[in-house]
Amino acid sequence: MTTILSAQALSVARSGQQVLRDVSFDIEQGEVHALLGGNGAGKSTTLLTFLGFLSPASGSAQVQGREACDNIAAARQAIAYLPESASLYGHLNAYENLRYFLSLAKAEAHQPALDTALERVALQADAREMRMQTYSKGMRQKVAIALAILREAPILLLDEPTSGLDPAAIDEFNRLVRDLAENGRTILLVTHDVYGACHVADRIHLLHKGELVGTFDRPAGMNRIDTEAVHAAFATHSSA
Amino acid sequence: MTGTMRELQFLAKDRAVLLWLGIALLVTGLSVLLGLGEVASERAIISELIDIDRAEREAQRELHRDWGSTAYYTFHLTYDAPSDFAFAALGMRDTSPWKHSIRALALEGQIYETDADNPDFALIGRFDFAFVAAMLAPLLLILLLHDVRSRERAAGRYELLSAVAASPGSPWLVRAALRAVALALCLIVPLVAGGMLADAGASELVLASLIVALHIGFWWGVCALVDRFCWSSPVNLTALIGAWLALAVIAPAVMRSAVESATRLPDGGELMLVQREAVNDAWDLPKSATMEAFVERHPQWAAYTEVSQPFEWKWYYAFQQVGDQTVEPLSHAYREGRIRRDELAAKLAWFSPPTLVTRILQDIAGTSMKDSLDYEQRVRDFHAVLRDYYYPRLFRDEAFTDESLGERPEWSTLPSPGR
């Protein structure tokens, strides 16, 4: 197996405040990992560090074996990033948004591929040519997920990807994530959703106030991580 | 798809950007049309005055058959015709005279006369292309560029765009460049169209377009500098409007005040009063006193200074001349002071790009203070030629003939400044 993302004793400070402390984990190719934790746990900070927006105060954050902050262009080329509450351009429709961002990434944007991606995220066909300012939050999120798929990057960093999606769409999204992983994509997602994380991830890293306080693996032969164990750990740290 | 094409398509769908560009095109088009209208109006006035001037002189020829009366009653039209590029920068033509009716009397009482329809409007200035390019274009650019990056931060797209962009810096540079170029085109296209209608020279249009582009480039630099601080859109806008106020409004006001303090001018009213008194007092002075003062400057007429009659035209024109001589130091100081002020203002204009742009466009259009002073000098030269024509006829009491009258100088036959 090849290590695609690696955090080793990673500490990050923002505005003079330590927001990640000594966090370590490795993600192999084709794995889905979830960073779970409450507000201010350092989940999004971890993603931004892999993208090179933040530099480690100590330790390392490597993408495909190279330090992200020293190889920002390469890191971003390898990563498809879905920010929390991704706000695409409201004055453009779904196709125009996808074409714009794919062109920015110097990626191909053929119409059949766009339709396939939008079908995979279950965006209604009649909505695709409407301006996105008329979309619900869930519909906007679907287009952003479609963009991440279309990038065809080997790594996906997803920040609260199911935020705003209805339960059926969340199930569909979880299946999509598993499908992408089975096709060799490496996925790190950030979420508050314990149930969803347990169903989609191979491993969950529980973060609390910038520290890694627990790791939960999918048992061999099981289709999900033990939800109750994760819930219990999450609740313990949330109330601490 | 190239980055330029991508951002061009993006720009074409951004209603706010299109609105500002539309406004830029509209105000520029309006300023060019108003400028063309003003130039056409000035040319029509000049053309009409030329006809009136000619008809008036023909009428005077029949009415007066002596040199003294002819010189007294005949007005001579002088004018500074607008250049083909004057529509773009009306400049000093608003406040300084560009046409006169000159007689062979004392010049100082005539040369500062000007039409002023409404002095308040003259103070405000014209809405011409130079005003749009110098004052409004920076504001429009600020509105177009102040939130190129900060809007994306506020919308939560900044990280996504930066993470997706295949090359560092993209798409900010292309996006800002397209907006700046689009604004420049909204200014330059109406200017060139107006220039073609007015038959302006290609070199003038190219130079003016270059100045507009450089000015927009300067303000783009200011926007980029403010953008580096990563402030929010309202803070960026406030900082940029502050910079515009400082460079386009406050700096010129301070500079004007500094120039006026550094270079004092004689009072214009005093100049007129002294000249008027010198002329009026001459009626009460011994005629010999006037003629002596006159001969000091014109010794060639020393043999013709005897005045035996209570009124003689040569004495009358001599005291007109002496009136001008009396205020010559004041007049010279007034003119030199205006030249020094203009030179100092030209140096200080480097501290205010909008002022510099206005001055350069006025230079290209031939409507600057220097051009106004050049015209004033040409009027003085014409008046001197007129005196040189009349003095031999008056002092030698030559016979009045149509042939001799035909030799009288005319403004239109004098060498033009080459525009």
Interface residues (C-beta under 8 A of the other chain):
Chain A: L48 L51 F53 I72 A73 R76 Q77 I79 Y81 L82 P83 E84 S85 A86 S87 L88 Y89 H91 L92 E96 R99 Y100 F101 S103 L104 A105 K106 A109 A144 L147 R151
Chain B: M1 G3 R6 Q9 F10 K13 D14 R15 A155 G156 R157 E159 L160 L161 S162 A163 V164 A165 A166 S167 P168 S170 P171
